Amino acid sequence: MTWPTKSPTVLERKCNVKAIVTKYLCGTERKGARIVASDSDGNRITIGYPHELSGEAVYRLAADALCNKMGWKGPKIGGAVKGGYVFVFVPTGGAL
């Protein structure tokens, strides 16, 4: 089955966003606790658990590290999901 093609709407063009999924990895005998940030394209980074932070700030640090690695810029919003947090970029240039 083929789906009909269509031109992207204004909303679709403005909202071409990247989702960053973060999750906690328990410490092992060889490695301490870590946070992994990844996207659906396979881009990934792992950071050591920052014990000086708590809550969303821990996961945001990992998401920011992935953004720095990939050269992505812009404000992000995040929310809790089972096992971690998900962050997406805030559309700029006006309201949706």
C-alpha positions as CSV (number, residue, x, y, z in Angstrom):
1,M,0.0,0.0,0.0
2,T,1.3,3.4,-0.8
3,W,0.3,6.6,1.0
4,P,-0.7,9.7,-0.9
5,T,2.0,12.4,-0.8
6,K,1.2,15.9,0.2
7,S,3.1,19.1,0.8
8,P,3.9,19.8,4.4
9,T,1.5,22.2,6.1
10,V,2.8,25.4,7.9
11,L,2.4,23.6,11.2
12,E,4.5,20.6,10.0
13,R,7.3,22.9,8.7
14,K,7.5,24.8,12.0
15,C,7.4,21.6,14.1
16,N,10.1,19.5,12.6
17,V,11.6,18.7,16.0
18,K,14.0,16.2,17.4
19,A,13.0,14.2,20.5
20,I,15.8,13.3,22.9
21,V,15.1,10.4,25.2
22,T,17.1,10.1,28.4
23,K,17.2,7.2,30.9
24,Y,19.1,6.1,34.0
25,L,21.5,3.1,34.0
26,C,22.3,1.4,37.3
27,G,25.9,1.2,38.4
28,T,27.8,-2.1,38.0
29,E,31.0,-3.5,39.4
30,R,32.9,-1.8,36.6
31,K,30.9,1.4,36.0
32,G,29.1,3.8,38.2
33,A,25.5,5.0,37.6
34,R,25.0,6.8,34.2
35,I,22.5,8.7,32.2
36,V,22.1,8.0,28.5
37,A,20.6,10.5,26.0
38,S,19.7,9.3,22.5
39,D,17.5,10.2,19.6
40,S,15.6,8.1,17.0
41,D,18.5,8.4,14.5
42,G,20.9,6.5,16.7
43,N,22.8,9.5,18.0
44,R,23.8,8.8,21.6
45,I,25.9,9.9,24.6
46,T,26.4,8.5,28.0
47,I,27.4,10.7,31.0
48,G,28.3,9.7,34.5
49,Y,25.5,10.4,37.0
50,P,25.9,14.0,38.3
51,H,25.3,13.4,42.0
52,E,25.3,17.2,42.7
53,L,22.1,17.5,40.7
54,S,18.7,16.0,41.2
55,G,15.4,15.4,39.3
56,E,15.0,16.8,35.8
57,A,18.3,18.6,36.0
58,V,20.2,15.3,35.9
59,Y,18.5,14.3,32.6
60,R,18.6,17.7,31.1
61,L,22.4,17.7,31.5
62,A,22.6,14.5,29.5
63,A,20.3,16.0,26.8
64,D,22.4,19.1,26.7
65,A,25.5,17.0,26.3
66,L,24.0,15.2,23.3
67,C,23.0,18.6,21.8
68,N,26.5,19.9,22.2
69,K,28.0,16.8,20.6
70,M,25.6,17.1,17.6
71,G,25.8,20.9,17.3
72,W,22.1,21.4,18.0
73,K,21.0,24.7,19.4
74,G,17.8,26.1,20.8
75,P,15.6,26.0,24.0
76,K,14.2,22.7,25.0
77,I,11.2,21.6,27.2
78,G,11.1,18.3,28.9
79,G,8.8,15.9,30.7
80,A,9.0,12.8,32.7
81,V,8.3,9.4,31.2
82,K,8.7,5.9,32.6
83,G,12.4,5.4,33.2
84,G,13.6,8.9,32.4
85,Y,12.7,12.2,30.6
86,V,12.1,13.3,27.0
87,F,13.2,16.7,25.7
88,V,12.0,18.4,22.6
89,F,13.1,21.7,21.1
90,V,10.7,24.7,21.5
91,P,9.6,26.1,18.1
92,T,10.9,29.6,17.6
93,G,9.7,32.5,15.5
94,G,6.2,32.8,16.9
95,A,3.3,30.7,18.1
96,L,2.1,27.6,16.5
